């Protein structure tokens, strides 16, 4: 069943917190993973892998490199679950 935007955002915030130690409330829809949250490519890869497991979706490498903001990831997961 597809999850709401807020449920996915909360899940992504949890994954970012586990990977980087950033507070979950700092993970907002319009934040860029690299520019605003200072997440490097290795951490981002880990977050994507864990997001695939958590949300039951597949995010191919060619798609994951285009996911620059939290909103990009939330929208991608929503569409993949739909």
C-alpha positions in Angstrom: 0.0 0.0 0.0 1.3 3.4 -0.9 2.4 5.6 2.0 1.6 9.2 2.5 4.1 11.9 1.8 4.6 12.5 5.5 5.1 8.8 6.3 7.8 8.6 3.6 9.4 11.9 4.8 9.5 10.5 8.4 11.1 7.3 7.1 13.7 9.1 5.1 14.4 11.4 8.1 14.9 8.3 10.2 17.3 6.8 7.7 19.3 10.0 7.4 19.5 10.2 11.2 20.8 6.6 11.4 23.3 7.1 8.7 24.6 10.6 9.6 23.5 11.5 13.1 21.6 14.5 11.8 18.5 15.3 13.8 15.4 14.0 12.0 13.7 17.4 12.1 16.5 18.8 10.0 15.4 16.6 7.1 12.9 18.8 5.2 11.3 18.4 1.8 13.2 21.2 0.1 16.7 20.3 1.5 19.4 19.2 -0.8 21.2 16.1 0.4 24.6 17.4 -0.6 24.3 21.2 -0.2 22.0 21.5 2.9 22.5 18.2 4.7 26.2 17.7 3.8 25.6 14.0 2.9 28.4 12.5 0.8 27.9 10.0 -2.0 28.8 7.0 0.1 26.3 7.9 2.8 23.7 8.6 0.1 24.2 5.2 -1.4 23.6 3.6 2.0 20.4 5.7 2.5 19.1 4.7 -0.9 19.7 1.0 -0.2 18.0 1.2 3.2 15.1 3.2 1.6 14.6 0.4 -0.9 14.3 -2.1 1.9 12.2 0.1 4.1 9.7 1.1 1.4 9.7 -2.0 -0.7 10.9 -0.2 -3.9 13.7 -0.5 -6.3 15.8 2.6 -7.1 18.2 1.9 -10.0 21.6 3.6 -9.9 20.8 5.8 -12.9 17.7 7.1 -11.0 19.4 7.5 -7.6 22.0 9.9 -9.0 19.1 12.3 -10.0 17.6 12.3 -6.5 19.1 15.6 -5.2 16.5 16.8 -2.6 14.5 15.1 0.0 11.4 15.9 -2.1 12.9 14.0 -5.1 13.3 10.9 -3.0 9.8 11.2 -1.4 8.2 11.7 -4.8 10.2 8.8 -6.4 9.1 6.4 -3.6 5.5 7.5 -3.8 5.5 6.9 -7.6 7.2 3.6 -7.2 4.7 2.4 -4.6 1.7 3.7 -6.6 
